[in-house]
């Protein structure tokens, strides 16, 4: 009998996407992350593709699938079956305007992020302000977007569950394979869905079902999936941030550690100031915020300029963790010309002498990147540079405290004051496979 794999695959893609969108919108509205105009524009483009797929799926169900199921429904459950299918079609009538509401709210949010708030919500914004207070400006737009996205996911999740409980048993038990294949061909006629989007989109949602479905569609589809996967991952990272796609296996690790005679809150404030932190690094000599960001929130992006033994380059970075007094982390953004990515993380632990600050890096890079790292000596020089960065940060905190006449952050035991910066190279080459 007919396989429901492709049907369940498209459902999983819809379910995963609407859940991700609702979570992202809720974080924006609660002020737990930042998204600037460029990112919100990328999200709008991505959402347009998603809505196009969902709309095509709904039209295909109403026009082709429901009539097919009615043909194969048993006489004993035909009446009930018709009622259920009519109810599912009614859900489509509710979901389509709800998707449009999400798109409209996102467009408004992107516009307010570009022009700024029209009232006192401007400093709480988009992109990052809490939803309490007036509903105008970026905070109100973010709250509206979150409400619409949450409503969409809630209704969609319920709708898909009911569909699967009714449709899948009929497909598997009653519909012949040739009938289902003929129906799928009818659904594909006139479709405006881009395979370059939908194939990697479905693969990201359910790789096992995607592999099975692609194998059934012919040898060209697995090849097309391979060719489109990386471009799709770049676009989804632009829309949702660097954590939306895996950077690939970690190929190099390293760390450095120091004790600083200051509170975790003081140390955190210093390391989260990415503009000032660039002054302490032997390699990174400048940082600048991007896409309207101005504060260390997850999702905020900045660019860092680096130099090493005559070489100069810059990388875009995105903050992934910002827990005051606890941890701060950012990741370099993968691009077409720079497919590697490094996670830089700072962890703070209170001690009797002040704060133990541990910096780590995890590089995810293919074989050519690892060849450069080894031949240039960066496998050993990077942890040493990190140790110097931490020492300079400690000295800067001492100087600033002395200058403002604040608490004597250098107070502490002789042992703590004389503790040396320690660094060690962690695991070396773990995998040289290219990140997908």
ZIWORA-V16031 format. One record per residue. RES is the residue in one letter. OMEGA is omega in whole degrees, 0 to 359 (999 if undefined). NEAR is the number of other C-alpha atoms within 12 Angstrom. D_CENTER is the distance of its C-alpha to the mean C-alpha in Angstrom with 1 decimal. Layout:
res=RES omega=OMEGA near=NEAR d_center=D_CENTER
res=RES omega=OMEGA near=NEAR d_center=D_CENTER
//
This chain:
res=X omega=188 near=17 d_center=39.0
res=X omega=178 near=25 d_center=35.8
res=X omega=179 near=28 d_center=32.4
res=X omega=185 near=31 d_center=29.7
res=X omega=182 near=27 d_center=26.9
res=X omega=180 near=32 d_center=25.7
res=X omega=179 near=31 d_center=26.0
res=X omega=179 near=31 d_center=23.9
res=X omega=180 near=34 d_center=21.3
res=X omega=177 near=35 d_center=20.8
res=X omega=181 near=35 d_center=20.7
res=X omega=176 near=30 d_center=18.0
res=X omega=179 near=35 d_center=15.9
res=X omega=182 near=40 d_center=16.7
res=X omega=182 near=30 d_center=16.3
res=X omega=183 near=26 d_center=12.8
res=X omega=181 near=37 d_center=11.7
res=X omega=175 near=35 d_center=13.7
res=X omega=180 near=25 d_center=12.6
res=X omega=180 near=28 d_center=8.9
res=X omega=180 near=39 d_center=10.3
res=X omega=178 near=34 d_center=12.7
res=X omega=180 near=28 d_center=10.6
res=X omega=181 near=39 d_center=8.6
res=X omega=179 near=45 d_center=12.1
res=X omega=179 near=34 d_center=13.8
res=X omega=177 near=34 d_center=11.9
res=X omega=184 near=43 d_center=12.9
res=X omega=181 near=38 d_center=16.3
res=X omega=180 near=31 d_center=16.9
res=X omega=181 near=34 d_center=16.2
res=X omega=176 near=32 d_center=13.6
res=X omega=181 near=37 d_center=11.2
res=X omega=170 near=47 d_center=11.9
res=X omega=182 near=48 d_center=11.2
res=X omega=184 near=43 d_center=14.1
res=X omega=182 near=32 d_center=16.1
res=X omega=180 near=30 d_center=14.7
res=X omega=181 near=36 d_center=11.1
res=X omega=175 near=42 d_center=12.7
res=X omega=177 near=29 d_center=14.9
res=X omega=178 near=27 d_center=12.4
res=X omega=178 near=35 d_center=10.9
res=X omega=179 near=32 d_center=14.7
res=X omega=179 near=24 d_center=15.4
res=X omega=182 near=30 d_center=12.8
res=X omega=176 near=35 d_center=14.2
res=X omega=178 near=25 d_center=17.6
res=X omega=181 near=29 d_center=17.2
res=X omega=181 near=35 d_center=16.1
res=X omega=178 near=32 d_center=19.0
res=X omega=178 near=25 d_center=21.3
res=X omega=182 near=32 d_center=20.7
res=X omega=180 near=33 d_center=21.2
res=X omega=178 near=29 d_center=24.3
res=X omega=179 near=28 d_center=25.8
res=X omega=180 near=35 d_center=25.4
res=X omega=179 near=33 d_center=27.1
res=X omega=179 near=25 d_center=29.9
res=X omega=177 near=27 d_center=30.4
res=X omega=183 near=31 d_center=30.9
res=X omega=187 near=25 d_center=33.2
res=X omega=189 near=21 d_center=35.2
res=X omega=188 near=27 d_center=35.4
res=X omega=182 near=34 d_center=34.1
res=X omega=176 near=33 d_center=35.9
res=X omega=179 near=24 d_center=39.2
res=X omega=181 near=29 d_center=38.9
res=X omega=179 near=36 d_center=38.3
res=X omega=179 near=30 d_center=41.2
res=X omega=186 near=21 d_center=43.4
res=X omega=177 near=26 d_center=42.8
res=X omega=178 near=26 d_center=42.7
res=X omega=177 near=17 d_center=45.7
res=X omega=183 near=12 d_center=48.5
res=X omega=182 near=10 d_center=48.2
res=X omega=183 near=18 d_center=44.6
res=X omega=181 near=19 d_center=44.7
res=X omega=179 near=14 d_center=45.1
res=X omega=179 near=16 d_center=42.4
res=X omega=178 near=26 d_center=40.2
res=X omega=179 near=25 d_center=40.8
res=X omega=182 near=16 d_center=40.0
res=X omega=181 near=25 d_center=36.7
res=X omega=176 near=32 d_center=35.7
res=X omega=178 near=22 d_center=36.9
res=X omega=178 near=20 d_center=34.7
res=X omega=176 near=32 d_center=31.6
res=X omega=176 near=29 d_center=32.6
res=X omega=175 near=19 d_center=32.9
res=X omega=179 near=26 d_center=29.3
res=X omega=179 near=29 d_center=28.3
res=X omega=178 near=21 d_center=30.4
res=X omega=184 near=21 d_center=28.4
res=X omega=183 near=31 d_center=24.9
res=X omega=176 near=26 d_center=25.4
res=X omega=177 near=19 d_center=26.2
res=X omega=175 near=28 d_center=23.5
res=X omega=178 near=36 d_center=20.9
res=X omega=177 near=26 d_center=22.8
res=X omega=178 near=24 d_center=22.7
res=X omega=180 near=37 d_center=18.8
res=X omega=180 near=34 d_center=19.0
res=X omega=179 near=24 d_center=21.7
res=X omega=179 near=30 d_center=20.0
res=X omega=178 near=46 d_center=16.9
res=X omega=178 near=29 d_center=19.5
res=X omega=179 near=31 d_center=21.3
res=X omega=179 near=43 d_center=18.4
res=X omega=180 near=36 d_center=17.8
res=X omega=179 near=26 d_center=21.5
res=X omega=177 near=32 d_center=21.9
res=X omega=180 near=39 d_center=19.2
res=X omega=186 near=27 d_center=21.3
res=X omega=183 near=19 d_center=24.7
res=X omega=182 near=27 d_center=24.2
res=X omega=179 near=29 d_center=25.4
res=X omega=180 near=21 d_center=28.9
res=X omega=186 near=19 d_center=29.9
res=X omega=176 near=19 d_center=29.4
res=X omega=188 near=29 d_center=25.8
res=X omega=182 near=29 d_center=24.8
res=X omega=179 near=22 d_center=24.1
res=X omega=207 near=36 d_center=21.9
res=X omega=190 near=48 d_center=19.8
res=X omega=138 near=55 d_center=16.9
res=X omega=169 near=54 d_center=14.6
res=X omega=180 near=41 d_center=15.8
res=X omega=177 near=37 d_center=19.1
res=X omega=188 near=32 d_center=20.5
res=X omega=179 near=33 d_center=21.9
res=X omega=174 near=20 d_center=25.5
res=X omega=185 near=18 d_center=28.2
res=X omega=182 near=23 d_center=28.7
res=X omega=177 near=27 d_center=26.7
res=X omega=176 near=26 d_center=27.1
res=X omega=184 near=35 d_center=24.8
res=X omega=181 near=48 d_center=21.0
res=X omega=178 near=44 d_center=21.2
res=X omega=178 near=39 d_center=23.0
res=X omega=178 near=45 d_center=20.8
res=X omega=179 near=53 d_center=17.7
res=X omega=179 near=41 d_center=19.8
res=X omega=179 near=34 d_center=21.0
res=X omega=181 near=43 d_center=17.5
res=X omega=180 near=39 d_center=16.5
res=X omega=180 near=31 d_center=20.0
res=X omega=181 near=32 d_center=19.8
res=X omega=178 near=38 d_center=16.4
res=X omega=178 near=30 d_center=17.7
res=X omega=179 near=28 d_center=21.0
res=X omega=181 near=38 d_center=19.6
res=X omega=182 near=31 d_center=17.7
res=X omega=181 near=22 d_center=20.8
res=X omega=182 near=29 d_center=23.3
res=X omega=181 near=35 d_center=21.4
res=X omega=178 near=26 d_center=21.0
res=X omega=181 near=19 d_center=24.7
res=X omega=181 near=30 d_center=25.7
res=X omega=180 near=35 d_center=24.1
res=X omega=179 near=20 d_center=25.7
res=X omega=178 near=21 d_center=29.1
res=X omega=183 near=33 d_center=28.9
res=X omega=181 near=26 d_center=28.2
res=X omega=182 near=20 d_center=31.1
res=X omega=190 near=28 d_center=33.5
res=X omega=187 near=36 d_center=32.5
res=X omega=178 near=27 d_center=31.6
res=X omega=180 near=22 d_center=35.0
res=X omega=179 near=30 d_center=36.9
res=X omega=185 near=35 d_center=35.1
res=X omega=189 near=23 d_center=35.7
res=X omega=190 near=19 d_center=39.2
res=X omega=186 near=24 d_center=40.9
res=X omega=177 near=30 d_center=39.4
res=X omega=182 near=21 d_center=40.7
res=X omega=184 near=17 d_center=38.5
res=X omega=177 near=16 d_center=40.2
res=X omega=180 near=23 d_center=39.8
res=X omega=180 near=30 d_center=36.0
res=X omega=179 near=24 d_center=35.8
res=X omega=179 near=18 d_center=37.9
res=X omega=181 near=25 d_center=35.8
res=X omega=177 near=26 d_center=32.6
res=X omega=178 near=17 d_center=34.3
res=X omega=180 near=19 d_center=35.4
res=X omega=184 near=23 d_center=31.9
res=X omega=181 near=22 d_center=30.7
res=X omega=178 near=15 d_center=33.4
res=X omega=181 near=12 d_center=32.4
res=X omega=177 near=20 d_center=28.7
res=X omega=179 near=20 d_center=26.6
res=X omega=177 near=23 d_center=23.4
res=X omega=178 near=22 d_center=22.1
res=X omega=179 near=27 d_center=22.1
res=X omega=175 near=26 d_center=19.9
res=X omega=192 near=35 d_center=17.1
res=X omega=181 near=36 d_center=18.2
res=X omega=178 near=41 d_center=18.9
res=X omega=177 near=37 d_center=15.6
res=X omega=178 near=41 d_center=13.9
res=X omega=179 near=38 d_center=16.4
res=X omega=179 near=36 d_center=16.2
res=X omega=182 near=32 d_center=12.5
res=X omega=184 near=28 d_center=13.7
res=X omega=185 near=27 d_center=17.0
res=X omega=181 near=24 d_center=18.0
res=X omega=178 near=18 d_center=21.4
res=X omega=179 near=26 d_center=22.5
res=X omega=179 near=31 d_center=21.2
res=X omega=179 near=27 d_center=23.4
res=X omega=181 near=23 d_center=26.3
res=X omega=181 near=27 d_center=26.0
res=X omega=179 near=29 d_center=25.6
res=X omega=180 near=19 d_center=28.6
res=X omega=184 near=17 d_center=30.6
res=X omega=179 near=20 d_center=29.9
res=X omega=186 near=14 d_center=31.5
res=X omega=182 near=15 d_center=30.9
res=X omega=187 near=15 d_center=29.3
res=X omega=175 near=25 d_center=26.2
res=X omega=178 near=25 d_center=24.9
res=X omega=179 near=19 d_center=25.6
res=X omega=178 near=25 d_center=23.8
res=X omega=179 near=34 d_center=20.7
res=X omega=183 near=23 d_center=20.8
res=X omega=185 near=19 d_center=21.4
res=X omega=188 near=26 d_center=18.5
res=X omega=185 near=29 d_center=15.7
res=X omega=178 near=32 d_center=14.8
res=X omega=177 near=26 d_center=14.9
res=X omega=181 near=34 d_center=12.7
res=X omega=177 near=38 d_center=10.0
res=X omega=182 near=33 d_center=10.6
res=X omega=181 near=35 d_center=10.5
res=X omega=174 near=36 d_center=7.4
res=X omega=177 near=31 d_center=5.7
res=X omega=183 near=36 d_center=8.3
res=X omega=188 near=33 d_center=7.6
res=X omega=182 near=40 d_center=4.2
res=X omega=189 near=40 d_center=3.8
res=X omega=181 near=35 d_center=4.8
res=X omega=182 near=31 d_center=3.6
res=X omega=179 near=30 d_center=2.7
res=X omega=182 near=29 d_center=6.3
res=X omega=178 near=28 d_center=9.1
res=X omega=184 near=34 d_center=10.9
res=X omega=183 near=29 d_center=14.1
res=X omega=177 near=25 d_center=16.9
res=X omega=182 near=30 d_center=18.0
res=X omega=179 near=35 d_center=21.2
res=X omega=178 near=37 d_center=22.4
res=X omega=174 near=34 d_center=22.3
res=X omega=181 near=35 d_center=24.4
res=X omega=173 near=37 d_center=25.1
res=X omega=186 near=35 d_center=27.5
res=X omega=179 near=35 d_center=28.9
res=X omega=172 near=39 d_center=31.2
res=X omega=181 near=40 d_center=32.9
res=X omega=182 near=45 d_center=33.0
res=X omega=179 near=40 d_center=35.6
res=X omega=180 near=41 d_center=33.4
res=X omega=176 near=34 d_center=31.5
res=X omega=179 near=34 d_center=27.8
res=X omega=178 near=27 d_center=27.2
res=X omega=181 near=31 d_center=29.0
res=X omega=180 near=41 d_center=27.3
res=X omega=181 near=37 d_center=23.8
res=X omega=181 near=28 d_center=24.7
res=X omega=183 near=36 d_center=25.8
res=X omega=179 near=42 d_center=22.9
res=X omega=175 near=39 d_center=20.4
res=X omega=189 near=28 d_center=22.5
res=X omega=180 near=38 d_center=20.9
res=X omega=181 near=27 d_center=23.6
res=X omega=182 near=24 d_center=26.4
res=X omega=180 near=31 d_center=24.9
res=X omega=180 near=29 d_center=25.3
res=X omega=185 near=25 d_center=29.0
res=X omega=186 near=29 d_center=29.1
res=X omega=174 near=31 d_center=27.5
res=X omega=183 near=27 d_center=30.0
res=X omega=181 near=30 d_center=27.5
res=X omega=185 near=29 d_center=25.1
res=X omega=179 near=24 d_center=27.5
res=X omega=173 near=26 d_center=25.5
res=X omega=178 near=27 d_center=22.2
res=X omega=178 near=28 d_center=21.4
res=X omega=179 near=28 d_center=18.8
res=X omega=171 near=28 d_center=17.0
res=X omega=175 near=30 d_center=16.2
res=X omega=180 near=29 d_center=18.4
res=X omega=179 near=33 d_center=16.9
res=X omega=183 near=28 d_center=19.7
res=X omega=184 near=34 d_center=18.7
res=X omega=174 near=38 d_center=16.6
res=X omega=173 near=37 d_center=13.9
res=X omega=183 near=38 d_center=10.3
res=X omega=178 near=46 d_center=8.5
res=X omega=183 near=46 d_center=12.0
res=X omega=175 near=40 d_center=12.7
res=X omega=177 near=37 d_center=16.1
res=X omega=177 near=29 d_center=18.1
res=X omega=178 near=32 d_center=20.4
res=X omega=188 near=27 d_center=23.6
res=X omega=174 near=22 d_center=25.1
res=X omega=180 near=18 d_center=28.5
res=X omega=177 near=21 d_center=30.0
res=X omega=177 near=13 d_center=33.5
res=X omega=179 near=9 d_center=33.9
res=X omega=178 near=13 d_center=30.5
res=X omega=177 near=15 d_center=28.2
res=X omega=177 near=18 d_center=24.6
res=X omega=179 near=23 d_center=21.6
res=X omega=172 near=31 d_center=17.9
res=X omega=182 near=32 d_center=15.0
res=X omega=177 near=38 d_center=13.0
res=X omega=178 near=47 d_center=10.2
res=X omega=180 near=42 d_center=11.1
res=X omega=178 near=34 d_center=9.1
res=X omega=177 near=30 d_center=12.3
res=X omega=180 near=31 d_center=15.2
res=X omega=185 near=25 d_center=17.9
res=X omega=179 near=26 d_center=21.2
res=X omega=185 near=27 d_center=23.8
res=X omega=185 near=27 d_center=21.7
res=X omega=176 near=32 d_center=18.8
res=X omega=182 near=36 d_center=16.9
res=X omega=174 near=38 d_center=14.4
res=X omega=182 near=39 d_center=12.6
res=X omega=174 near=38 d_center=11.4
res=X omega=185 near=37 d_center=13.0
res=X omega=177 near=41 d_center=11.1
res=X omega=176 near=37 d_center=12.4
res=X omega=179 near=24 d_center=14.7
res=X omega=180 near=16 d_center=17.5
res=X omega=178 near=13 d_center=20.1
res=X omega=185 near=23 d_center=18.2
res=X omega=177 near=29 d_center=16.2
res=X omega=179 near=37 d_center=16.3
res=X omega=180 near=39 d_center=13.9
res=X omega=174 near=37 d_center=15.2
res=X omega=177 near=37 d_center=14.0
res=X omega=187 near=34 d_center=16.6
res=X omega=175 near=35 d_center=17.3
res=X omega=178 near=41 d_center=20.2
res=X omega=185 near=33 d_center=21.7
res=X omega=180 near=36 d_center=24.6
res=X omega=179 near=28 d_center=27.4
res=X omega=176 near=25 d_center=30.5
res=X omega=179 near=19 d_center=33.8
res=X omega=182 near=19 d_center=37.5
res=X omega=182 near=27 d_center=37.4
res=X omega=183 near=29 d_center=34.3
res=X omega=171 near=32 d_center=30.7
res=X omega=182 near=35 d_center=29.7
res=X omega=181 near=44 d_center=26.8
res=X omega=177 near=38 d_center=25.1
res=X omega=178 near=42 d_center=22.8
res=X omega=169 near=36 d_center=21.1
res=X omega=176 near=35 d_center=19.3
res=X omega=181 near=35 d_center=17.8
res=X omega=172 near=41 d_center=18.0
res=X omega=184 near=38 d_center=16.5
res=X omega=180 near=35 d_center=18.9
res=X omega=185 near=29 d_center=21.2
res=X omega=180 near=24 d_center=25.0
res=X omega=178 near=20 d_center=25.8
res=X omega=180 near=29 d_center=23.6
res=X omega=176 near=29 d_center=25.3
res=X omega=178 near=18 d_center=28.6
res=X omega=181 near=16 d_center=28.1
res=X omega=183 near=26 d_center=27.0
res=X omega=182 near=19 d_center=30.2
res=X omega=181 near=13 d_center=32.6
res=X omega=182 near=17 d_center=31.6
res=X omega=183 near=17 d_center=32.0
res=X omega=178 near=26 d_center=28.6
res=X omega=178 near=31 d_center=28.3
res=X omega=183 near=25 d_center=30.9
res=X omega=183 near=25 d_center=30.7
res=X omega=177 near=35 d_center=27.0
res=X omega=178 near=35 d_center=27.8
res=X omega=178 near=28 d_center=31.0
res=X omega=177 near=33 d_center=29.2
res=X omega=179 near=40 d_center=26.9
res=X omega=178 near=33 d_center=30.1
res=X omega=178 near=28 d_center=31.7
res=X omega=181 near=36 d_center=28.7
res=X omega=178 near=39 d_center=29.0
res=X omega=179 near=34 d_center=32.7
res=X omega=176 near=26 d_center=32.5
res=X omega=178 near=39 d_center=30.1
res=X omega=182 near=38 d_center=32.7
res=X omega=180 near=25 d_center=35.5
res=X omega=178 near=27 d_center=33.8
res=X omega=177 near=34 d_center=33.3
res=X omega=183 near=28 d_center=37.0
res=X omega=181 near=20 d_center=38.1
res=X omega=180 near=21 d_center=36.3
res=X omega=179 near=23 d_center=37.7
res=X omega=184 near=16 d_center=41.2
res=X omega=182 near=13 d_center=41.0
res=X omega=179 near=12 d_center=40.1
res=X omega=180 near=11 d_center=42.5
res=X omega=179 near=16 d_center=40.0
res=X omega=181 near=19 d_center=40.1
res=X omega=183 near=21 d_center=41.1
res=X omega=177 near=32 d_center=37.9
res=X omega=180 near=28 d_center=40.0
res=X omega=180 near=22 d_center=42.1
res=X omega=182 near=22 d_center=41.8
res=X omega=176 near=17 d_center=43.6
res=X omega=180 near=12 d_center=45.0
res=X omega=180 near=14 d_center=43.1
res=X omega=182 near=23 d_center=39.7
res=X omega=182 near=25 d_center=40.9
res=X omega=182 near=17 d_center=41.8
res=X omega=183 near=19 d_center=38.8
res=X omega=172 near=20 d_center=37.5
res=X omega=181 near=30 d_center=34.0
res=X omega=175 near=25 d_center=33.1
res=X omega=175 near=29 d_center=30.8
res=X omega=177 near=25 d_center=30.4
res=X omega=179 near=27 d_center=28.6
res=X omega=183 near=23 d_center=26.7
res=X omega=179 near=20 d_center=26.3
res=X omega=183 near=23 d_center=27.1
res=X omega=179 near=26 d_center=26.1
res=X omega=180 near=20 d_center=24.4
res=X omega=180 near=22 d_center=23.4
res=X omega=180 near=22 d_center=23.9
res=X omega=177 near=21 d_center=22.1
res=X omega=177 near=23 d_center=19.9
res=X omega=179 near=29 d_center=16.1
res=X omega=999 near=28 d_center=15.2
//
